[in-house]
Amino acid sequence: MASEHKFLKFILPARAFEAVKKGTKQWLIECKCGHLRDFWDLGGVRYKAVGEPRQYLNCPECQKNTWHKIREKTEAEKLQV
């Protein structure tokens, strides 16, 4: 668990922490090469969020520093487990 998540788990009641985790699990971070990663697993938090911001990160797939789009999962991606 990322340190940000440990802090949230410490300060939030269990029910609220699970709601934040569930909400954030609906978001992906996508490189221009098409590589997708779960935003929660990277230490991110997006609870009740809107919009598709970008973050400048290194992609483990193409090994380039690029702007990655943070986007909500599609219905098909939500069904995959």
ChimeraX attribute file (.defattr): number of C-alpha atoms within 10 A of each C-alpha:
attribute: neighborCount
match mode: 1-to-1
recipient: residues
	/A:1	9
	/A:2	12
	/A:3	9
	/A:4	12
	/A:5	18
	/A:6	12
	/A:7	10
	/A:8	17
	/A:9	17
	/A:10	11
	/A:11	11
	/A:12	12
	/A:13	10
	/A:14	12
	/A:15	10
	/A:16	13
	/A:17	17
	/A:18	13
	/A:19	13
	/A:20	20
	/A:21	19
	/A:22	14
	/A:23	17
	/A:24	22
	/A:25	20
	/A:26	19
	/A:27	24
	/A:28	24
	/A:29	25
	/A:30	20
	/A:31	25
	/A:32	13
	/A:33	12
	/A:34	12
	/A:35	14
	/A:36	16
	/A:37	16
	/A:38	17
	/A:39	20
	/A:40	22
	/A:41	14
	/A:42	12
	/A:43	14
	/A:44	18
	/A:45	19
	/A:46	18
	/A:47	15
	/A:48	9
	/A:49	11
	/A:50	9
	/A:51	8
	/A:52	12
	/A:53	11
	/A:54	15
	/A:55	13
	/A:56	11
	/A:57	14
	/A:58	14
	/A:59	20
	/A:60	11
	/A:61	11
	/A:62	13
	/A:63	9
	/A:64	13
	/A:65	12
	/A:66	16
	/A:67	17
	/A:68	23
	/A:69	17
	/A:70	21
	/A:71	17
	/A:72	21
	/A:73	15
	/A:74	11
	/A:75	9
	/A:76	7
	/A:77	11
	/A:78	12
	/A:79	8
	/A:80	6
	/A:81	4
